[in-house]
Amino acid sequence: MHLRNSKIIVVKIGSSLLVDDNKIIRKKWLNSFAKDIKHLSSKNKKIIIVSSGAIALGCKKMNYNKTNLKLDKSQAIASIGQIELMNLFSQTFSKYKLNISQILLTLEDTEERRRSINAKRTLENLFKLNYIPIVNENDTTATSEIKYGDNDRLASRVAQITNADTLILLSDVDGLFTKNPKINKDAKLIKKVNNLNKDIKNISIKGVNKYGSGGMSTKIEAARICNLAGCNMIIANGLYLNPLSLIERKNNCTLFVSKVSKLHARKKWIISSISSKGELMIDDGAKKALINGKSLLAAGIKKVSGRFNKGDHIKILDKRKKEFARGLSSFSSEEITKIIGHHSNEIQKILGYVTKSEVVHKDDLVEI
């Protein structure tokens, strides 16, 4: 398997791999996982672990039922469980002389350019210190409006900002199947996906997304983010002991092969955004100009949707409402509403102050 060619590997593990249905910690599994990490580290691989489990372990400690938790209570439970989670990793990994550190991220930490660069630097410095970062979403403060919502997407963003070579999503199935394998015996495992849009066209993701905490649709979304960031992605069964060794030995998983990314790091970050603040619908003339490498001007905009500020991520749609590009807006939605359809030389007069002439500059714009 191509793991031997990967220098930076991100591994995502769900809470069901750490705690079983009876709220018993799967210590034997975690020991085998630590052995796998030790093996990869000995080959000079840089590893980042994205782990769920804080709320599950908090519920176990407090003897709460996770399904009945309200948001404010779950934040407190996550705070209690976070220490349990890190203690669990610390006790297990120290047996194999593996150093671990903790990083808690919120959505804005990867969506804001400056903060994503800071997160990247922290992770790089931990590699230099020979520490393995264990990343989790900061469930203690995140609300439903500002959450990744699942660790599949969080892991893909971590892979993207660190320029990882491979992201491994450990699930409770062997990979992506043609149908839901838990219902259909004739379901076949798709071992390799070379072209994401083409190869999964005939698969009903909705029919396959009943397994895994994030569901298969979020894993496909994670694959798209990795794809555009030049990072391969693997979905594999994490329920077995030594799950990473099994990937290398048996290759019984789904590999999503990334496109060779020619995008500049800044553009990779723009296109991988998962929390666009608004949308601009443009006419055919503006679309043609963007295809030819030009910036987006106010004259070509037909409609503004959402409320956003200068510098925010926005989606750009064509007349058929199909997403065509993403970019960083040079204006707020309020300003664009005033200048929509006008020529650039009229903007200063309309707004009453000097601004840029491009609504989205070509350097801040990426076609999908």
C-alpha positions as CSV (number, residue, x, y, z in Angstrom):
1,M,0.0,0.0,0.0
2,H,1.2,3.5,-0.7
3,L,1.5,4.5,3.0
4,R,5.2,3.8,2.7
5,N,5.4,6.8,0.4
6,S,3.5,9.1,2.7
7,K,5.5,11.5,4.9
8,I,2.6,13.1,6.7
9,I,-0.4,10.9,7.7
10,V,-3.6,12.0,9.4
11,V,-5.6,9.3,11.1
12,K,-9.2,9.9,12.2
13,I,-10.7,7.6,14.8
14,G,-14.3,7.7,15.9
15,S,-15.6,7.3,19.5
16,S,-17.1,3.9,18.7
17,L,-13.5,2.6,18.2
18,L,-12.5,3.8,21.7
19,V,-15.7,2.9,23.6
20,D,-18.0,0.0,22.8
21,D,-21.8,-0.1,23.0
22,N,-21.7,-1.1,26.6
23,K,-19.6,2.0,27.5
24,I,-16.5,-0.2,28.0
25,I,-13.2,1.2,26.8
26,R,-11.6,-0.9,24.1
27,K,-8.1,-0.9,25.7
28,K,-6.9,-3.9,23.7
29,W,-7.8,-2.1,20.5
30,L,-6.1,1.1,21.6
31,N,-2.9,-0.8,22.4
32,S,-2.9,-2.3,19.0
33,F,-3.4,1.1,17.4
34,A,-0.5,2.5,19.5
35,K,1.7,-0.3,18.1
36,D,0.7,0.7,14.6
37,I,1.6,4.3,15.3
38,K,4.9,3.3,16.8
39,H,5.7,1.3,13.6
40,L,4.9,4.2,11.3
41,S,6.9,6.7,13.6
42,S,9.9,4.4,13.4
43,K,9.8,4.9,9.6
44,N,10.0,8.7,10.1
45,K,6.3,9.2,9.3
46,K,4.8,12.3,10.8
47,I,1.4,11.3,12.4
48,I,-1.5,13.4,13.4
49,I,-4.5,11.7,15.2
50,V,-7.9,13.3,15.0
51,S,-9.9,11.6,17.7
52,S,-13.5,11.7,18.8
53,G,-14.5,10.4,22.2
54,A,-14.6,13.3,24.7
55,I,-18.3,13.3,25.0
56,A,-18.5,9.5,25.0
57,L,-15.9,9.2,27.8
58,G,-17.5,12.1,29.7
59,C,-20.9,10.3,29.6
60,K,-19.2,7.1,30.8
61,K,-17.6,8.9,33.8
62,M,-20.8,10.8,34.7
63,N,-23.1,7.8,33.8
64,Y,-25.1,10.0,31.4
65,N,-27.0,8.9,28.3
66,K,-25.5,10.7,25.3
67,T,-28.7,10.8,23.3
68,N,-30.6,12.9,25.8
69,L,-27.9,15.6,26.3
70,K,-28.7,19.2,25.5
71,L,-26.0,21.4,23.9
72,D,-25.0,23.3,27.1
73,K,-24.8,20.0,29.1
74,S,-22.8,18.2,26.3
75,Q,-20.3,21.1,26.4
76,A,-19.7,20.5,30.1
77,I,-19.5,16.7,29.6
78,A,-17.0,17.2,26.8
79,S,-14.8,19.2,29.1
80,I,-14.8,16.4,31.7
81,G,-14.3,13.7,29.0
82,Q,-11.5,15.6,27.3
83,I,-9.2,14.8,30.3
84,E,-10.4,11.2,30.3
85,L,-9.6,11.0,26.6
86,M,-6.1,12.4,26.9
87,N,-5.3,10.3,30.0
88,L,-6.3,7.2,28.0
89,F,-4.0,8.1,25.1
90,S,-1.2,9.2,27.5
91,Q,-1.3,5.9,29.5
92,T,-1.4,3.8,26.3
93,F,1.1,5.6,24.1
94,S,3.7,6.1,26.9
95,K,4.1,2.2,27.0
96,Y,5.5,2.5,23.4
97,K,7.6,5.7,24.3
98,L,5.3,7.8,22.1
99,N,4.9,11.5,23.1
100,I,1.5,13.1,22.6
101,S,0.1,16.6,22.7
102,Q,-3.4,18.0,22.5
103,I,-4.8,20.5,20.1
104,L,-8.4,21.6,20.3
105,L,-9.7,23.3,17.1
106,T,-12.9,25.3,16.3
107,L,-14.2,25.8,12.8
108,E,-12.8,29.3,12.6
109,D,-9.3,28.0,13.3
110,T,-9.2,26.5,9.8
111,E,-11.6,28.8,8.0
112,E,-9.7,32.1,8.9
113,R,-6.5,32.3,6.9
114,R,-4.3,33.7,9.7
115,R,-5.6,31.2,12.2
116,S,-5.1,28.3,9.9
117,I,-1.5,29.3,9.3
118,N,-1.0,29.5,13.1
119,A,-2.5,26.0,13.5
120,K,-0.2,24.7,10.8
121,R,2.9,26.2,12.5
122,T,2.0,24.6,15.8
123,L,1.6,21.2,14.2
124,E,4.9,21.6,12.4
125,N,6.7,22.5,15.6
126,L,5.2,19.5,17.4
127,F,6.7,17.3,14.7
128,K,10.1,18.9,15.3
129,L,9.8,18.1,19.0
130,N,8.9,14.5,18.2
131,Y,5.4,14.8,19.5
132,I,2.2,13.3,18.0
133,P,-0.6,15.8,18.0
134,I,-4.0,14.5,19.0
135,V,-6.6,16.9,17.5
136,N,-10.2,17.2,18.5
137,E,-13.0,19.7,17.9
138,N,-13.4,22.0,20.9
139,D,-16.8,20.7,21.9
140,T,-16.6,22.7,25.2
141,T,-17.2,26.0,23.4
142,A,-18.4,25.2,19.9
143,T,-22.1,25.7,19.2
144,S,-24.1,23.9,16.5
145,E,-23.7,27.0,14.2
146,I,-19.9,27.1,14.5
147,K,-19.1,23.4,14.4
148,Y,-17.5,21.1,11.8
149,G,-20.3,18.8,12.8
150,D,-18.2,15.7,12.3
151,N,-14.6,14.7,12.6
152,D,-14.4,13.5,9.0
153,R,-14.5,17.1,7.7
154,L,-12.3,18.3,10.6
155,A,-9.7,15.6,9.7
156,S,-9.8,16.6,6.0
157,R,-9.2,20.2,6.9
158,V,-6.3,19.3,9.2
159,A,-4.8,17.2,6.3
160,Q,-5.2,20.1,4.0
161,I,-3.6,22.8,6.2
162,T,-0.7,20.5,7.0
163,N,-0.1,19.4,3.4
164,A,-0.6,15.8,4.5
165,D,0.0,13.0,1.9
166,T,-2.7,10.7,3.2
167,L,-5.8,10.9,5.4
168,I,-7.1,7.6,6.9
169,L,-10.7,7.6,8.1
170,L,-11.1,4.5,10.3
171,S,-14.8,3.6,10.0
172,D,-17.0,0.6,11.0
173,V,-17.0,-0.8,7.4
174,D,-14.2,-1.7,5.0
175,G,-14.7,1.3,2.8
176,L,-17.1,2.6,0.1
177,F,-19.5,0.0,-1.3
178,T,-21.7,0.0,-4.3
179,K,-24.7,-0.5,-1.9
180,N,-25.1,-0.5,1.8
181,P,-23.3,-3.8,2.8
182,K,-25.3,-4.1,6.0
183,I,-28.5,-4.6,4.0
184,N,-27.3,-5.9,0.6
185,K,-25.3,-9.1,0.4
186,D,-24.3,-8.4,-3.2
187,A,-22.7,-5.0,-2.2
188,K,-19.1,-4.8,-3.6
189,L,-16.2,-2.9,-2.1
190,I,-14.9,-0.2,-4.4
191,K,-11.1,-0.4,-3.8
192,K,-10.0,2.6,-5.8
193,V,-11.6,5.9,-6.7
194,N,-9.6,7.8,-9.3
195,N,-12.2,10.3,-10.4
196,L,-14.5,11.3,-7.5
197,N,-17.4,12.7,-9.6
198,K,-17.3,10.0,-12.2
199,D,-16.6,6.9,-10.1
200,I,-19.3,7.5,-7.5
201,K,-22.0,8.8,-9.9
202,N,-24.1,5.6,-9.8
203,I,-23.8,5.1,-6.0
204,S,-26.6,6.2,-3.8
205,I,-24.6,7.8,-1.0
206,K,-27.9,8.3,1.0
207,G,-28.4,4.6,0.9
208,V,-24.9,4.0,2.2
209,N,-24.7,6.6,4.9
210,K,-26.3,4.8,7.7
211,Y,-22.9,3.7,9.1
212,G,-20.1,5.6,10.8
213,S,-20.7,8.6,13.1
214,G,-20.4,11.1,10.3
215,G,-22.1,9.0,7.7
216,M,-20.7,8.1,4.2
217,S,-21.8,11.5,2.7
218,T,-19.5,13.4,5.1
219,K,-16.7,11.0,4.2
220,I,-17.2,11.8,0.5
221,E,-17.1,15.5,1.3
222,A,-13.9,14.9,3.2
223,A,-12.5,13.1,0.1
224,R,-13.4,16.1,-2.0
225,I,-11.5,18.4,0.3
226,C,-8.5,16.1,0.2
227,N,-8.8,15.6,-3.5
228,L,-8.4,19.3,-4.1
229,A,-5.5,19.6,-1.6
230,G,-3.4,17.0,-3.3
231,C,-4.0,14.5,-0.4
232,N,-4.9,10.8,-0.9
233,M,-7.7,9.5,1.4
234,I,-8.5,6.0,2.7
235,I,-11.7,4.7,4.3
236,A,-10.9,1.5,6.2
237,N,-12.4,-0.7,8.9
238,G,-11.1,0.4,12.3
239,L,-12.8,-2.2,14.3
240,Y,-10.1,-4.8,13.8
241,L,-6.9,-4.9,15.9
242,N,-3.9,-3.2,14.3
243,P,-6.1,-1.4,11.8
244,L,-3.2,0.5,10.1
245,S,-1.1,-2.6,9.6
246,L,-4.1,-4.3,8.0
247,I,-4.3,-1.5,5.5
248,E,-0.7,-2.1,4.4
249,R,-1.0,-5.9,4.5
250,K,-4.4,-6.6,3.1
251,N,-5.4,-3.5,1.2
252,N,-9.1,-4.2,2.0
253,C,-10.2,-0.6,1.9
254,T,-11.2,2.3,-0.4
255,L,-8.4,4.5,-1.7
256,F,-9.4,7.9,-3.1
257,V,-6.6,9.0,-5.3
258,S,-6.1,12.8,-5.3
259,K,-5.7,15.0,-8.3
260,V,-2.2,16.4,-8.7
261,S,-2.8,19.7,-7.2
262,K,-1.4,22.7,-9.0
263,L,-3.2,25.2,-6.8
264,H,-1.2,27.6,-4.7
265,A,-1.5,27.0,-1.0
266,R,-3.7,30.1,-0.6
267,K,-6.1,28.8,-3.3
268,K,-6.1,25.3,-1.8
269,W,-7.3,26.9,1.4
270,I,-10.0,28.9,-0.4
271,I,-11.4,26.0,-2.3
272,S,-11.4,23.7,0.8
273,S,-13.6,26.0,2.8
274,I,-16.6,24.3,4.4
275,S,-18.4,27.4,5.8
276,S,-19.1,29.9,2.9
277,K,-20.8,33.0,4.2
278,G,-22.8,33.8,1.1
279,E,-23.3,33.5,-2.7
280,L,-23.1,35.6,-5.8
281,M,-25.0,34.7,-8.9
282,I,-23.2,35.9,-12.1
283,D,-24.1,36.2,-15.8
284,D,-22.6,34.3,-18.7
285,G,-20.3,37.1,-19.6
286,A,-18.8,37.2,-16.1
287,K,-18.5,33.4,-16.1
288,K,-16.6,33.5,-19.4
289,A,-14.3,36.2,-18.0
290,L,-13.5,34.1,-14.9
291,I,-12.7,31.0,-17.1
292,N,-10.2,33.2,-18.9
293,G,-8.5,34.1,-15.7
294,K,-10.1,37.5,-15.0
295,S,-11.4,38.9,-11.8
296,L,-15.1,39.2,-10.9
297,L,-16.5,42.7,-11.4
298,A,-19.7,44.2,-10.1
299,A,-21.2,44.5,-13.6
300,G,-21.4,40.8,-14.0
301,I,-23.3,40.1,-10.8
302,K,-27.0,39.3,-10.9
303,K,-27.9,38.5,-7.3
304,V,-26.4,38.5,-3.8
305,S,-27.4,35.9,-1.1
306,G,-26.4,35.8,2.5
307,R,-24.8,38.3,4.8
308,F,-21.0,38.5,4.7
309,N,-18.1,40.9,5.4
310,K,-15.1,41.9,3.4
311,G,-12.6,38.9,3.2
312,D,-15.3,36.2,3.8
313,H,-15.5,33.0,1.8
314,I,-18.3,33.1,-0.8
315,K,-19.6,30.8,-3.4
316,I,-20.0,31.9,-7.0
317,L,-23.0,30.5,-9.0
318,D,-23.8,30.6,-12.7
319,K,-27.2,31.6,-14.0
320,R,-28.4,28.0,-13.6
321,K,-27.6,28.3,-9.8
322,K,-24.8,25.8,-10.2
323,E,-21.7,26.4,-8.0
324,F,-18.9,27.4,-10.4
325,A,-16.2,28.9,-8.2
326,R,-15.3,30.0,-4.7
327,G,-13.4,33.1,-3.5
328,L,-12.8,35.8,-1.0
329,S,-15.0,38.8,-1.3
330,S,-13.4,42.3,-1.5
331,F,-16.7,43.8,-0.4
332,S,-19.4,43.2,2.2
333,S,-22.8,41.8,1.0
334,E,-24.3,45.2,1.8
335,E,-21.8,47.0,-0.4
336,I,-22.3,44.5,-3.3
337,T,-26.1,45.0,-3.1
338,K,-25.5,48.7,-3.8
339,I,-23.0,48.3,-6.7
340,I,-24.6,45.2,-8.4
341,G,-24.6,45.5,-12.2
342,H,-22.7,48.8,-12.2
343,H,-19.4,49.4,-13.9
344,S,-16.2,49.7,-11.8
345,N,-15.7,53.4,-12.5
346,E,-19.1,54.1,-10.8
347,I,-18.3,52.3,-7.5
348,Q,-16.6,55.2,-5.7
349,K,-19.5,57.5,-6.5
350,I,-22.2,55.0,-5.3
351,L,-20.4,54.0,-2.1
352,G,-18.9,57.4,-1.3
353,Y,-15.3,56.1,-0.7
354,V,-12.4,54.6,-2.6
355,T,-12.4,50.8,-2.8
356,K,-11.0,48.1,-5.0
357,S,-12.6,47.7,-8.4
358,E,-12.8,43.8,-8.3
359,V,-15.5,42.2,-6.2
360,V,-13.4,39.0,-6.1
361,H,-9.8,39.4,-7.3
362,K,-8.5,36.6,-9.6
363,D,-5.8,35.8,-7.0
364,D,-8.6,35.1,-4.4
365,L,-10.8,33.0,-6.8
366,V,-10.7,29.3,-7.6
367,E,-12.9,27.5,-10.1
368,I,-14.6,24.3,-8.8
